[in-house]
Structures are given as structure tokens and as C-alpha cells.
């Protein structure tokens, strides 16, 4: 029996590693090689090898896009955390039969294409859309809001689409929280804020970090939300990479941007990995 279990484990791990090598490592290696290629008007990639693509990223325009992308992704992650943590905590501590229903409501948005949900946001945010119509009917505003094609609209669209990615890791982590530690803290005289700061927050930190990573990464690279809700006024990193590959046909420069972005994220993950202990590593994985 143990022999068969060993064969099954080896086969399963082999499939996983083969999948990662073919669909993760190999594409990244090809993109890395392409980033050192030259670009001309005839060929997508040409040689000799050059570092000009990385040197071109020192351009103030590209630096501004990187900063803007990190800023919007960071704010989006923070908003999702502030909205998602209380929501996940309430659901995780809920004892009623409606707990499964609320969990299902979090998952339901995944049943619909995020592109369709983004188009629905246009009807909400346009000057004569649902939000402006309701606010004008209530007498809160005198004229329609100009939300569409702004960074605010992009932020709303990102939060709307990525909030479940924050809630689900937090929900899983909070459900595993040992209630005995919370009860012990209260028995020792700790108030609610101290209990949260000293007990609950540190124990749920793996869920917070997991949710932040799952929100921050796509917020940096999703290109259709800035395209639809931000228009030409909002160009983020995902749009820049898309434009280089599909519009400008400058594959080497698009590859160089992708490589730099991947390395920056790898550095952030490495910093997180070194700043936590082995126990947190296992919980994160």
C-alpha cells in the first residue's frame, strides 16, 4: 500500500512540476531572452543582443507609469483590505445558517466574466448612469458626476473586481483562529482593541499578506479595466505591456518591462519571506 502511495505521490508531483516548467518557467525564460533582442520595423525580434530595452526604461514617461501603477495598485489593495477584513471576520465568526449563503455571495461574482462586470460598471459610473441619477434624485448633487474615464473610476473597478480575492484568504485564515487565545486575553483583562492588536491581527497576518498579494499583482497588470473605465487618461503597467506587444509591435521593450516588473515583485515576495518565520511560511503556503 505504501508503495502505491509513493508512486501516486511521485506521479502527482511530476505532473505539477511539468506543468510549472512548461507554462510558467519556460514562458518567462522566453520573455527574458526576448528582452535582450533588438527591434526593427520588419522583424518582431532580431539580433544582436542589446541592453537598450532596459536602458529605455529610464525614460521619465515609463518611470511615471511604474509609479502610477504601484500607487493605484497599493491604494486598491489597502481599500480591499479595509473593506474585506471586517467582512471576512463577521462571516467567519457567524454561527447562523446564513454563513454558507454569505460565503456563496462572495463566490458568485466569479461565475460571471470580469469583463462583463466591468462593462456593467460603465452604466453605473457614466454621467447619466445609476449613481449620478440616484444622487440627483436625492438632491445630494445638482449636476451629473464625471466619474467615468478617471483614476477614481479605475480604482472603483479594480476594487469591485478584486475584493473577493482579499476576502477569501482572510475568511479561511480567520476560521482557523483559536478562540481559546481570544478568551484567555479577555480573561486577563485585555479590551477588544488590545485583543485585536495583540492576538487576532498577528495570527491573521498570513491571510492578510496572502490577500494583499492576490489583489496587488492583478491590480498592477489588469489592462482592460483601465482601458474601459479610465480611457486614454489612465495608462497603467498592464496597458503599457499590452500596447508594446499588440500596438507598437515592440516585443523586446514589452518583454523588458515584463521582466523588470517580475523582478520587482520577486523582491517584494523575498522581503516578505525573510521577514516571517517558518510557521508563517507553512500557513502562507
N, C-alpha and C positions, 0 to 999 in steps of 0.2 A: 504493500500500500504506500509506504514511504517512497519507494522507487518511482511509482506512478505520479505521486505528488511532486517529486523532484523534476520529473520530465515535464509535467504540466507547467510548473513554475518557470523552468528554463525556456519553454516554448513561449509562454506569455511575455516574459521579459525580452526575449529575442524579437517578438513582433513589435513591442513598444520601442525598443532601440532602433529597429529597422525603420519604423515609421518616423521617428525623430530625425534620423540621419537623412532620409530621403526628402522629407517635407519641411525640415527645419534647418539642419546643418548645411546640407547641400545648396539650397537656395541662397542662404546667407553667404556661403563661400563664393557662389557665382556673382552675387551682388558686389561683394568685396573686390573680386577680380575686375568687374566692370567699372568700379570706381576709379581704377588706375588706368583705364583705357582713354584714348583720345576721341574727340568728337569732330565730325565734319558733316557737310551737307549731304553727302552721298551715303555714307555708312552709319549705322547706329553705333557701332563700336569699331574702333580702329587702333592700330598700334603705331608708334612705340608707346611704352608705359610712361605715364606722366603723373606728377603730383599737382598739376594745375587745377584739377577739380576741387581739391581740398583748399588750395590757396584762394580760389574764387569765393569760398565761403566767408572770407574775411570782409567781403563787401558789406557795407552798412545796411543794405536792404535785407540781406539774409540774416544778419545778426538781429535786426529788429523783428523779423518774423519768428526767429527762435525765441526771443524774449517774450513776444506777444503770445506765442503758443504755450510757453511754460506758465505765463501769468494766467491765461484763461483756463488752462487745464488745472492749475493749482486752485484757483477760486472755485471752479466747478467741483473739484474733489472736496474742498472744505464745505461747500454748501451741501453736497450729498452726505457728508459725514454728520453735519449738524441736523439735517433732516432725517437721515437714516438711523442714527444711533438711538434716539428716543423711540422711534417707530419699532425698531427691532427689539429693543428692551421690553417695551409694552407687550408685544406679541409673545416673546419668549417667556415672560412671567405670567401670561394669561392662562387661567385654569379652566375657562369655559369651553364649551364645544365649538365656539366660533373661531378658535385658534387656527384650525385647519382651513377655514374659509378665508381668513385674512392672509394666511400663507399662500393660498391659491391665488388671491388677488394680486400678490406680488409677482407671481409667475406668469399670469395671464398675458401681460404685455409681450412676453417672448413668443406668444402664439401668432403675433402679427408682425409683419416686416417692419423693421425700424424705419425704413424709407417711407412706408405708408404713414407711419405715425408722425414722421417729420413733416410730410405734406399736410397732415391734419393740423399741425401747429401753425401753418401759414394762415389757415382760416381763423385761428384764434388770435393771431398777432397783427394781422393786416389792419390798416386804419379803420375800415368799416367791418372789422371782424367781431368775434363774440366778446372779447374783453372790452374793447372800446364801446361797443353797443351797450353792454351791461353797465359800465361806469357812467356813460352819458345818461342812461335811463334813470340811474340812481341820483343824478345830479352832482356826482363827485367831480366830473370834468366837463368842460364846456366844448372842447373840440377833440376829435379823434387823436389817439396816441400814435406816435410814429415809432413803433417798436420794431417793425419788420425791417430787415436789412441793416441791423445794428449789432454791435457786440453783445448787447443785452439779449437780443433775440437768440443769438448763438449760444449764450450761456443758458438761457431757458431751455433750448432744445437739447443741449448736452445733459443738463440735469435731468430733464424729463426722460431721456433715453437710457441714462446710465445709473439712475438711482437704484434700481433693483440689484445691480452688481455690488452696491455698497451694503444693502440691507441683508442679502442672503448670507454672506460670510459672517456678518455680525450676529445674525439670528442663530446660526449654527454654533458660534463661539459662546454666546450668552446662555444658550440652552445647556451647555456643558458646565456652566458655572456652579461651583459647590456652594449651596445655600448655607451650609454649616459655618462657613467662614464669615458670611454676612451676619448670621445670627450671633456668632461669637463677638464680632466687632460691636454690635449693638448692645450685647450684654455687658461689654466692658466700658460702655458709656459713650461710644462714638455716635455722633449725629449722622443724619443722612448724607450730608455733603462730605464729611470725613470718611464715612464708609465707602462712598463712591470714589473718592480721590485715592484712598489708601488700599482698597480691596478690589472693587469692581473694575475700575479703569485699568490697573496693571494686569489683571487677569484676562481682560478682554482685549488687550493690546494686540495679540496676534490677529484677531478678527478685524481690528481697526486697520492694521497695516495691510492685510490681505485685501480688504475692501478699497483702501486708498490706491493700491497698485492696480486693481482691476478697473478702477474708474480713471485714474490718471493716464494710463497707457492708451486706451482708446480715445480719450479726450484729446490727446496730442495728435492722433493720426486719422481720426474720422474726417473725411473730406466732404461728404455730401451734406452734412448739417451746416457748416459754414457756407457752402455753395448756395443752399436753398434759403437759409434764414439770414445769412449775412451778406449775400450778393458779392459784388466786386469790392465792397468796402472791408470785407473780412477775409484775409488770406492767412491761414494757419499752416503749420508744418505739413499736414496731410495734403492740403491743396497744393502746396509748393512741390511736393514729391510727385503728385498726380500730374501737375502741369508740365514738369520736366520730362516725364515719361510719355505722356499722351499728346501733349500740345506742342511743346518745344522740340520733342524728339531728341532731347539731350539725355540719353540714358546714363552716360558716365557721371554727369553732375547729379542727376537724380539718385544714382547709386551712392555717390559720395555723401549726399545729405542723409540717406538712409543709414549708412554705416556710422556716421557721426552721431546720429540720434540713438542708434542701438548701443553704441559705446557709452553714451551719457546715461542711458537707463541702466546699463550693466553696472556702472559705477555707483548709482543710487542703490541698486539691489545689493551690491557688495558692502556698502556702508551699513545698510540695514542688517545684513548677515553678520557683520563683525560686531555690531552694537548690541546684539541679542545673544542669549545663552543657548546651550544645546536643547534645553526643554522647549524654548520658543521656536527653535528650528523645527523640531518634530511637530509642534502644533501648527506651524505655518504650512508645512508640507502635508 
